[in-house]
Amino acid sequence: MPCFSIAGALIVPRLTILYLWLMTNWFVGVFGSVTWPILGFFIAPTTVLWYSVVENVYAGTWGTFQIVVLIIAILVDLSPGTKKKKKKSN
């Protein structure tokens, strides 16, 4: 069961980006080129989603709250790759 939770946590931001890309104009004008959303889809989907929220909802205004949530989004994106397996001690 934990594997399903982890897989769900990894796929939900990507599905959200895919849905927004295909069904809305959420990303139009937010990024300078198509490269950043595509890279973000594979590398940092939560960060891409938060950046687009700030650009669309908060009109691109970066205050303390927006920066704190951006840092949290970056940590969420980095967390699956930074966990190390613990060695069993005898």
Secondary structure, DSSP 8 states (H G I E B T S, - for coil): -HHHHHHHHHHHHHHHHHHHHHHS-TTTTTSSSSHHHHHHHHS-HHHHHHHHHHHHTSTT---HHHHHHHHHHHHHHHHHHH--------
